[in-house]
Amino acid sequence: MSDPSQLRDSTEIVLPCATLGELRDDIESQFTVSVVAGTEACCRIIGSPVEIKAVSDYLARHGVSLP
């Protein structure tokens, strides 16, 4: 059986909302994902593994490093 945390890693990105900044609108319009503001000013980008990989690459191209 799959480990839930491993599945979560491939279907979401968690980062501070301030880091996401003005890229949020571009991400929501270019990719099929949802951006949800969580607790303590953290945002979750949720989508399919394919979309999350594409968003991760997009963020890297724009200088955002992911943990």
CNS distance restraints for C-alpha pairs under 8 A (distance, minus, plus):
assign (resid   2 and name CA) (resid   6 and name CA) 7.37 0.50 0.50
assign (resid   2 and name CA) (resid   7 and name CA) 7.32 0.50 0.50
assign (resid   3 and name CA) (resid   7 and name CA) 6.62 0.50 0.50
assign (resid   4 and name CA) (resid   8 and name CA) 6.18 0.50 0.50
assign (resid   5 and name CA) (resid   9 and name CA) 6.21 0.50 0.50
assign (resid   6 and name CA) (resid  10 and name CA) 6.79 0.50 0.50
assign (resid   7 and name CA) (resid  11 and name CA) 6.47 0.50 0.50
assign (resid   8 and name CA) (resid  12 and name CA) 5.86 0.50 0.50
assign (resid   9 and name CA) (resid  13 and name CA) 7.14 0.50 0.50
assign (resid  10 and name CA) (resid  48 and name CA) 7.59 0.50 0.50
assign (resid  10 and name CA) (resid  49 and name CA) 5.03 0.50 0.50
assign (resid  10 and name CA) (resid  52 and name CA) 6.79 0.50 0.50
assign (resid  10 and name CA) (resid  53 and name CA) 7.75 0.50 0.50
assign (resid  11 and name CA) (resid  46 and name CA) 5.83 0.50 0.50
assign (resid  11 and name CA) (resid  47 and name CA) 5.33 0.50 0.50
assign (resid  11 and name CA) (resid  48 and name CA) 5.35 0.50 0.50
assign (resid  11 and name CA) (resid  49 and name CA) 4.99 0.50 0.50
assign (resid  11 and name CA) (resid  52 and name CA) 6.02 0.50 0.50
assign (resid  12 and name CA) (resid  44 and name CA) 6.40 0.50 0.50
assign (resid  12 and name CA) (resid  45 and name CA) 5.29 0.50 0.50
assign (resid  12 and name CA) (resid  46 and name CA) 4.42 0.50 0.50
assign (resid  12 and name CA) (resid  47 and name CA) 6.26 0.50 0.50
assign (resid  12 and name CA) (resid  52 and name CA) 6.38 0.50 0.50
assign (resid  13 and name CA) (resid  44 and name CA) 5.57 0.50 0.50
assign (resid  13 and name CA) (resid  45 and name CA) 5.02 0.50 0.50
assign (resid  13 and name CA) (resid  46 and name CA) 6.71 0.50 0.50
assign (resid  13 and name CA) (resid  52 and name CA) 7.19 0.50 0.50
assign (resid  13 and name CA) (resid  56 and name CA) 7.90 0.50 0.50
assign (resid  14 and name CA) (resid  42 and name CA) 6.76 0.50 0.50
assign (resid  14 and name CA) (resid  43 and name CA) 5.73 0.50 0.50
assign (resid  14 and name CA) (resid  44 and name CA) 4.53 0.50 0.50
assign (resid  14 and name CA) (resid  45 and name CA) 6.46 0.50 0.50
assign (resid  15 and name CA) (resid  19 and name CA) 6.86 0.50 0.50
assign (resid  15 and name CA) (resid  20 and name CA) 7.26 0.50 0.50
assign (resid  15 and name CA) (resid  42 and name CA) 5.58 0.50 0.50
assign (resid  15 and name CA) (resid  43 and name CA) 5.58 0.50 0.50
assign (resid  15 and name CA) (resid  44 and name CA) 6.68 0.50 0.50
assign (resid  15 and name CA) (resid  66 and name CA) 7.46 0.50 0.50
assign (resid  16 and name CA) (resid  20 and name CA) 6.70 0.50 0.50
assign (resid  16 and name CA) (resid  41 and name CA) 5.92 0.50 0.50
assign (resid  16 and name CA) (resid  42 and name CA) 4.22 0.50 0.50
assign (resid  16 and name CA) (resid  43 and name CA) 5.77 0.50 0.50
assign (resid  17 and name CA) (resid  21 and name CA) 6.22 0.50 0.50
assign (resid  17 and name CA) (resid  37 and name CA) 7.21 0.50 0.50
assign (resid  17 and name CA) (resid  41 and name CA) 5.66 0.50 0.50
assign (resid  17 and name CA) (resid  42 and name CA) 5.18 0.50 0.50
assign (resid  17 and name CA) (resid  43 and name CA) 5.10 0.50 0.50
assign (resid  18 and name CA) (resid  41 and name CA) 7.65 0.50 0.50
assign (resid  19 and name CA) (resid  64 and name CA) 7.28 0.50 0.50
assign (resid  20 and name CA) (resid  24 and name CA) 5.84 0.50 0.50
assign (resid  20 and name CA) (resid  43 and name CA) 7.95 0.50 0.50
assign (resid  20 and name CA) (resid  64 and name CA) 7.99 0.50 0.50
assign (resid  22 and name CA) (resid  26 and name CA) 7.66 0.50 0.50
assign (resid  23 and name CA) (resid  27 and name CA) 6.11 0.50 0.50
assign (resid  24 and name CA) (resid  28 and name CA) 6.17 0.50 0.50
assign (resid  24 and name CA) (resid  35 and name CA) 7.59 0.50 0.50
assign (resid  25 and name CA) (resid  29 and name CA) 6.18 0.50 0.50
assign (resid  26 and name CA) (resid  30 and name CA) 5.93 0.50 0.50
assign (resid  27 and name CA) (resid  31 and name CA) 5.69 0.50 0.50
assign (resid  27 and name CA) (resid  33 and name CA) 7.78 0.50 0.50
assign (resid  27 and name CA) (resid  55 and name CA) 7.07 0.50 0.50
assign (resid  28 and name CA) (resid  32 and name CA) 6.91 0.50 0.50
assign (resid  28 and name CA) (resid  33 and name CA) 6.25 0.50 0.50
assign (resid  28 and name CA) (resid  34 and name CA) 6.77 0.50 0.50
assign (resid  28 and name CA) (resid  35 and name CA) 7.16 0.50 0.50
assign (resid  31 and name CA) (resid  51 and name CA) 6.52 0.50 0.50
assign (resid  31 and name CA) (resid  54 and name CA) 7.98 0.50 0.50
assign (resid  31 and name CA) (resid  55 and name CA) 7.24 0.50 0.50
assign (resid  32 and name CA) (resid  47 and name CA) 6.71 0.50 0.50
assign (resid  32 and name CA) (resid  51 and name CA) 6.59 0.50 0.50
assign (resid  33 and name CA) (resid  45 and name CA) 6.49 0.50 0.50
assign (resid  33 and name CA) (resid  46 and name CA) 5.47 0.50 0.50
assign (resid  33 and name CA) (resid  47 and name CA) 4.62 0.50 0.50
assign (resid  33 and name CA) (resid  48 and name CA) 7.66 0.50 0.50
assign (resid  33 and name CA) (resid  51 and name CA) 6.99 0.50 0.50
assign (resid  33 and name CA) (resid  52 and name CA) 7.81 0.50 0.50
assign (resid  34 and name CA) (resid  44 and name CA) 7.93 0.50 0.50
assign (resid  34 and name CA) (resid  45 and name CA) 5.67 0.50 0.50
assign (resid  34 and name CA) (resid  46 and name CA) 5.20 0.50 0.50
assign (resid  34 and name CA) (resid  47 and name CA) 6.59 0.50 0.50
assign (resid  35 and name CA) (resid  43 and name CA) 6.60 0.50 0.50
assign (resid  35 and name CA) (resid  44 and name CA) 5.64 0.50 0.50
assign (resid  35 and name CA) (resid  45 and name CA) 4.52 0.50 0.50
assign (resid  35 and name CA) (resid  46 and name CA) 6.40 0.50 0.50
assign (resid  36 and name CA) (resid  43 and name CA) 5.48 0.50 0.50
assign (resid  36 and name CA) (resid  44 and name CA) 5.15 0.50 0.50
assign (resid  36 and name CA) (resid  45 and name CA) 6.46 0.50 0.50
assign (resid  36 and name CA) (resid  46 and name CA) 7.81 0.50 0.50
assign (resid  37 and name CA) (resid  41 and name CA) 6.76 0.50 0.50
assign (resid  37 and name CA) (resid  42 and name CA) 5.99 0.50 0.50
assign (resid  37 and name CA) (resid  43 and name CA) 4.32 0.50 0.50
assign (resid  37 and name CA) (resid  44 and name CA) 6.37 0.50 0.50
assign (resid  38 and name CA) (resid  42 and name CA) 5.22 0.50 0.50
assign (resid  38 and name CA) (resid  43 and name CA) 5.40 0.50 0.50
assign (resid  38 and name CA) (resid  44 and name CA) 6.84 0.50 0.50
assign (resid  45 and name CA) (resid  52 and name CA) 7.71 0.50 0.50
assign (resid  46 and name CA) (resid  52 and name CA) 7.23 0.50 0.50
assign (resid  47 and name CA) (resid  51 and name CA) 5.88 0.50 0.50
assign (resid  47 and name CA) (resid  52 and name CA) 5.83 0.50 0.50
assign (resid  48 and name CA) (resid  52 and name CA) 6.07 0.50 0.50
assign (resid  49 and name CA) (resid  53 and name CA) 6.12 0.50 0.50
assign (resid  50 and name CA) (resid  54 and name CA) 6.36 0.50 0.50
assign (resid  51 and name CA) (resid  55 and name CA) 6.11 0.50 0.50
assign (resid  52 and name CA) (resid  56 and name CA) 5.99 0.50 0.50
assign (resid  53 and name CA) (resid  57 and name CA) 6.25 0.50 0.50
assign (resid  54 and name CA) (resid  58 and name CA) 6.15 0.50 0.50
assign (resid  55 and name CA) (resid  59 and name CA) 6.07 0.50 0.50
assign (resid  56 and name CA) (resid  60 and name CA) 6.20 0.50 0.50
assign (resid  56 and name CA) (resid  66 and name CA) 7.78 0.50 0.50
assign (resid  57 and name CA) (resid  61 and name CA) 6.24 0.50 0.50
assign (resid  58 and name CA) (resid  62 and name CA) 6.46 0.50 0.50
assign (resid  59 and name CA) (resid  63 and name CA) 6.40 0.50 0.50
assign (resid  59 and name CA) (resid  64 and name CA) 5.13 0.50 0.50
assign (resid  59 and name CA) (resid  65 and name CA) 7.28 0.50 0.50
assign (resid  60 and name CA) (resid  64 and name CA) 5.14 0.50 0.50
assign (resid  60 and name CA) (resid  65 and name CA) 5.97 0.50 0.50
assign (resid  60 and name CA) (resid  66 and name CA) 7.85 0.50 0.50
